[in-house]
Amino acid sequence: MGCLPSFRSKAANLAVVPWEKDLTTQHPEKECEVPDGPDTSPFTACLISFSSSSKSSNHLTGDQNKIESSGRISLFTRGRRILGKAINKAAKIIGLRQSSETKGEHRSVSVTKHDNTYFELPDMSEKSMLLSDNIRAALYFSLPALVKGTNWVLLYSTWRDGISLSTLYRRSALCPGYSLLVVGDRRGAVFGGLVEAPLQPTNRRKYQGTSSSFVFTDLSGTPVIFRTTGRNSYFTLCSSDSLALGGGGHFALFLDGDLLNGSSSSSDTFGNSCLAHTEEFEVKEIELWGFVYASKYVEMVELCRSKKARSSQMVN
């Protein structure tokens, strides 16, 4: 004669909520036969129900942990992809494309003809005779973070202050810190480098500057930035009769004392190629730009103009 299920077994089954019952059926356990007998009290059924519910919830918690863990990983992966797409989109909007070159530590930086309309370049105290918006935009994004966003002040130019290396040195002291030396030759090339002012001439072969220095050229219409390679620290060499950038066999850029002629060749400092059309070139114009925060901009512009007036009076 078969045994009928006890009231305790029935109570346990009735106490399990439907979704818990589904979970337990997905992971069936071996059923224990419970001897039939009179049901002593509802308390027993409550204990059995609580035990069954705990097992189901523990099993569910483990599954939830796995699901939440995989969800976090999936969310993190999606976040990285979204961030990467946003950065690429921003780069396309700005129009700045950078591609690493194999030689040295230089990189090609190009800005298309109308890309400068997508962002606003800092103010300039005067219009440059050498820097187009295309070149200036490429240089702007290559500057150290310390001077990004600052206004550009023309400290010296051959067309405004006369052709004089000593005047260039003297006026570099008006704005200590990073300065941009820009040279234009008579064949239309524009090149130069980032130096640190004041430029101090010395009779000894003593270089100055830091590894933030770089040289650049715009030979093909696409600005190319040559950063330091770390092979040496020959950044800027100032003397009373010449100004040179780079070293280690050859200068990346050399200007003679009268600022009429110069030369350019490959250097170990920057790993650069010749910056001009030919190694020997004739200078057309030279400019030296300083970087000033907005709070000091008006004051610096007035200072440069007063120095210009004094220089004009001395010439007359």
C-alpha positions as CSV (number, residue, x, y, z in Angstrom):
1,M,0.0,0.0,0.0
2,G,1.6,3.3,-1.1
3,C,2.2,6.2,1.2
4,L,0.3,9.4,0.7
5,P,2.3,12.6,0.9
6,S,2.3,14.2,4.3
7,F,0.8,17.5,5.3
8,R,4.3,18.8,5.9
9,S,5.3,18.1,2.3
10,K,2.2,19.8,1.0
11,A,2.7,22.8,3.2
12,A,6.3,23.2,2.0
13,N,5.2,23.1,-1.7
14,L,2.4,25.6,-1.1
15,A,4.7,28.0,0.8
16,V,7.1,28.4,-2.2
17,V,6.2,31.4,-4.3
18,P,5.7,30.6,-8.0
19,W,9.0,32.1,-9.3
20,E,11.0,30.3,-6.6
21,K,9.2,27.1,-7.5
22,D,10.4,27.5,-11.1
23,L,14.0,28.0,-10.0
24,T,13.9,24.9,-7.8
25,T,12.4,22.8,-10.7
26,Q,15.3,24.0,-12.9
27,H,17.7,22.6,-10.4
28,P,15.9,19.6,-8.9
29,E,17.3,18.0,-5.8
30,K,16.7,14.5,-4.7
31,E,13.5,14.3,-2.8
32,C,13.5,12.9,0.7
33,E,10.7,10.7,1.8
34,V,9.1,12.0,4.9
35,P,7.3,9.4,7.0
36,D,3.6,10.0,7.0
37,G,2.1,11.0,10.2
38,P,-0.2,13.4,11.9
39,D,0.8,17.1,11.3
40,T,1.8,18.4,14.8
41,S,1.7,22.1,14.0
42,P,1.9,24.8,11.2
43,F,5.3,25.8,12.6
44,T,7.0,22.8,10.9
45,A,5.6,23.8,7.6
46,C,6.9,27.4,8.1
47,L,10.4,26.1,8.8
48,I,10.4,23.9,5.8
49,S,9.1,26.8,3.6
50,F,11.8,29.2,5.0
51,S,14.6,26.6,4.3
52,S,13.4,26.1,0.7
53,S,13.1,29.8,0.1
54,S,16.7,30.4,1.5
55,K,18.2,27.8,-0.8
56,S,16.4,29.3,-3.8
57,S,17.5,32.8,-2.9
58,N,21.1,31.8,-2.3
59,H,21.2,30.2,-5.7
60,L,19.6,33.2,-7.3
61,T,22.1,35.5,-5.6
62,G,25.0,33.6,-7.1
63,D,23.4,33.9,-10.6
64,Q,22.7,37.6,-10.0
65,N,26.4,38.2,-9.0
66,K,27.5,36.6,-12.2
67,I,25.1,38.6,-14.3
68,E,26.0,41.9,-12.5
69,S,29.7,41.2,-12.9
70,S,29.4,40.4,-16.6
71,G,27.1,43.5,-16.9
72,R,29.7,45.7,-15.3
73,I,32.4,44.4,-17.7
74,S,30.1,44.9,-20.6
75,L,29.2,48.4,-19.5
76,F,32.9,49.2,-19.0
77,T,33.7,47.9,-22.5
78,R,30.9,49.9,-24.1
79,G,32.0,53.0,-22.2
80,R,35.5,52.7,-23.6
81,R,34.2,52.3,-27.1
82,I,31.9,55.3,-26.7
83,L,34.7,57.4,-25.4
84,G,37.0,56.4,-28.2
85,K,34.4,57.3,-30.8
86,A,33.8,60.7,-29.1
87,I,37.6,61.4,-29.2
88,N,37.8,60.5,-32.8
89,K,34.8,62.6,-33.7
90,A,36.3,65.6,-31.8
91,A,39.6,65.1,-33.7
92,K,37.7,65.1,-37.0
93,I,35.8,68.3,-36.1
94,I,39.0,70.1,-35.1
95,G,40.7,68.8,-38.3
96,L,43.9,67.8,-36.5
97,R,45.4,64.6,-37.8
98,Q,48.7,63.3,-36.4
99,S,50.6,60.4,-37.8
100,S,53.8,59.1,-36.2
101,E,56.9,59.0,-38.4
102,T,59.6,56.3,-38.2
103,K,62.5,58.7,-38.0
104,G,63.3,60.3,-34.6
105,E,60.4,61.5,-32.5
106,H,58.8,63.8,-35.1
107,R,55.2,63.7,-36.2
108,S,53.3,65.1,-39.1
109,V,50.5,67.5,-38.1
110,S,48.1,68.7,-40.8
111,V,45.1,71.0,-40.6
112,T,43.0,71.4,-43.7
113,K,42.2,74.7,-45.3
114,H,39.0,75.6,-43.5
115,D,39.5,73.5,-40.3
116,N,40.5,76.6,-38.3
117,T,36.8,77.6,-38.4
118,Y,36.0,74.8,-36.0
119,F,38.0,76.2,-33.1
120,E,39.1,79.7,-32.1
121,L,42.8,80.4,-32.0
122,P,44.1,82.7,-29.3
123,D,44.6,86.4,-30.0
124,M,47.7,87.8,-31.6
125,S,49.1,91.3,-30.8
126,E,49.9,91.8,-34.5
127,K,49.3,90.0,-37.8
128,S,52.1,87.6,-38.6
129,M,53.9,88.0,-41.9
130,L,54.9,84.3,-41.9
131,L,52.3,82.3,-40.1
132,S,49.1,81.3,-41.9
133,D,46.1,80.0,-39.9
134,N,47.0,76.5,-41.1
135,I,50.5,76.6,-39.7
136,R,49.5,78.4,-36.5
137,A,46.8,75.9,-35.7
138,A,49.2,73.0,-36.1
139,L,51.8,74.7,-33.9
140,Y,49.1,75.6,-31.3
141,F,48.2,72.0,-30.7
142,S,52.0,71.1,-30.4
143,L,52.7,73.6,-27.7
144,P,53.2,72.6,-24.1
145,A,50.1,72.6,-22.0
146,L,51.4,75.4,-19.9
147,V,51.0,77.9,-22.7
148,K,48.0,76.6,-24.5
149,G,45.2,79.1,-24.4
150,T,47.5,82.0,-23.9
151,N,47.6,85.0,-26.3
152,W,50.5,85.5,-28.7
153,V,52.6,88.6,-28.5
154,L,55.1,89.6,-31.1
155,L,58.3,90.3,-29.2
156,Y,60.6,90.8,-32.2
157,S,60.4,90.9,-36.0
158,T,62.9,92.0,-38.7
159,W,60.2,94.0,-40.5
160,R,59.3,95.9,-37.4
161,D,62.4,96.1,-35.2
162,G,65.2,95.9,-37.8
163,I,67.7,93.2,-38.7
164,S,69.7,92.7,-35.5
165,L,70.5,89.5,-33.5
166,S,71.3,91.6,-30.4
167,T,67.9,93.2,-30.6
168,L,66.3,89.8,-30.9
169,Y,68.1,88.6,-27.8
170,R,67.2,91.8,-25.9
171,R,63.5,91.7,-26.7
172,S,63.2,88.0,-25.9
173,A,63.7,89.1,-22.2
174,L,60.4,91.0,-22.3
175,C,58.5,87.7,-21.9
176,P,60.4,85.0,-20.1
177,G,59.3,81.4,-20.8
178,Y,58.5,79.6,-24.0
179,S,58.9,81.5,-27.2
180,L,58.3,80.6,-30.9
181,L,61.1,81.4,-33.4
182,V,59.7,81.6,-36.9
183,V,61.9,82.0,-40.0
184,G,60.9,82.6,-43.6
185,D,63.3,82.1,-46.5
186,R,63.3,83.7,-49.9
187,R,61.9,80.5,-51.5
188,G,58.7,80.6,-49.5
189,A,59.5,78.0,-46.8
190,V,58.4,78.7,-43.2
191,F,60.2,76.9,-40.4
192,G,61.6,77.5,-36.9
193,G,61.3,76.1,-33.4
194,L,60.2,76.4,-29.8
195,V,62.8,78.0,-27.6
196,E,62.9,79.3,-24.0
197,A,63.4,83.0,-23.3
198,P,65.3,84.9,-22.4
199,L,67.8,83.9,-25.1
200,Q,71.1,84.6,-23.4
201,P,74.2,84.8,-25.6
202,T,77.4,83.3,-24.2
203,N,81.0,83.0,-25.3
204,R,81.1,79.4,-24.2
205,R,79.4,76.6,-26.1
206,K,76.6,76.3,-23.6
207,Y,73.2,75.2,-24.6
208,Q,70.0,76.3,-23.0
209,G,66.3,75.1,-23.1
210,T,64.5,71.9,-22.1
211,S,63.1,68.8,-23.7
212,S,59.9,70.6,-24.5
213,S,61.7,72.2,-27.4
214,F,60.9,71.3,-31.0
215,V,61.6,72.4,-34.5
216,F,59.1,72.5,-37.4
217,T,58.8,73.1,-41.1
218,D,56.0,73.7,-43.7
219,L,57.9,72.7,-46.8
220,S,55.1,70.8,-48.5
221,G,52.2,72.8,-47.1
222,T,51.7,70.3,-44.3
223,P,53.3,71.4,-41.0
224,V,55.7,68.8,-39.6
225,I,56.8,68.9,-35.9
226,F,60.2,67.3,-34.9
227,R,60.3,66.7,-31.1
228,T,63.4,65.9,-29.1
229,T,64.8,62.4,-29.4
230,G,66.5,62.3,-26.0
231,R,69.9,61.6,-27.6
232,N,71.3,64.8,-26.2
233,S,70.3,68.1,-24.7
234,Y,71.6,70.5,-27.4
235,F,68.4,72.5,-27.6
236,T,69.3,76.2,-28.2
237,L,72.8,77.7,-28.6
238,C,73.1,81.5,-28.4
239,S,76.3,83.5,-29.1
240,S,76.9,87.1,-30.1
241,D,77.4,86.0,-33.8
242,S,74.9,83.2,-34.3
243,L,71.8,81.5,-33.1
244,A,71.4,77.7,-33.4
245,L,68.8,75.0,-32.6
246,G,69.7,71.4,-32.2
247,G,73.1,69.7,-32.5
248,G,75.0,66.4,-32.5
249,G,76.8,66.5,-35.8
250,H,74.8,69.3,-37.4
251,F,72.4,72.1,-36.4
252,A,68.7,71.7,-37.1
253,L,68.6,75.5,-37.7
254,F,71.5,78.0,-37.8
255,L,71.2,81.8,-38.2
256,D,74.3,83.9,-38.7
257,G,74.9,87.2,-36.8
258,D,73.5,89.5,-39.5
259,L,70.3,87.4,-39.8
260,L,70.6,87.4,-43.5
261,N,71.7,83.8,-44.1
262,G,71.2,80.5,-42.4
263,S,71.5,76.7,-42.8
264,S,69.6,73.6,-41.8
265,S,70.5,70.0,-41.6
266,S,69.6,66.8,-39.8
267,S,70.4,66.8,-36.1
268,D,70.5,64.2,-33.4
269,T,68.6,66.4,-31.0
270,F,65.4,66.4,-33.0
271,G,65.9,63.6,-35.6
272,N,64.8,66.1,-38.2
273,S,65.4,66.4,-41.9
274,C,66.4,69.7,-43.6
275,L,63.8,72.3,-42.7
276,A,64.4,74.5,-45.7
277,H,64.3,73.8,-49.4
278,T,68.1,73.6,-49.4
279,E,70.7,73.3,-46.6
280,E,71.9,76.9,-47.2
281,F,69.2,79.6,-47.5
282,E,68.7,83.3,-47.5
283,V,66.5,84.8,-44.7
284,K,63.5,86.9,-45.7
285,E,61.8,87.5,-42.4
286,I,62.2,86.4,-38.7
287,E,59.6,86.6,-35.9
288,L,59.8,85.8,-32.2
289,W,56.5,85.2,-30.5
290,G,55.9,85.1,-26.7
291,F,52.9,83.6,-24.9
292,V,51.0,85.7,-22.3
293,Y,48.0,85.0,-20.1
294,A,44.9,87.2,-20.7
295,S,45.4,89.0,-17.4
296,K,48.8,90.3,-18.5
297,Y,48.1,90.6,-22.2
298,V,47.3,94.3,-22.5
299,E,50.2,95.2,-20.2
300,M,52.6,93.2,-22.3
301,V,51.3,94.6,-25.6
302,E,51.8,98.2,-24.3
303,L,55.3,97.2,-23.0
304,C,56.3,95.9,-26.4
305,R,55.0,99.0,-28.1
306,S,56.8,101.3,-25.8
307,K,60.0,99.4,-26.4
308,K,59.4,99.7,-30.1
309,A,59.0,103.5,-29.8
310,R,62.2,103.7,-27.8
311,S,64.1,101.7,-30.4
312,S,62.7,103.9,-33.2
313,Q,63.9,107.0,-31.3
314,M,67.4,105.6,-30.8
315,V,67.6,104.8,-34.6
316,N,66.6,108.3,-35.5
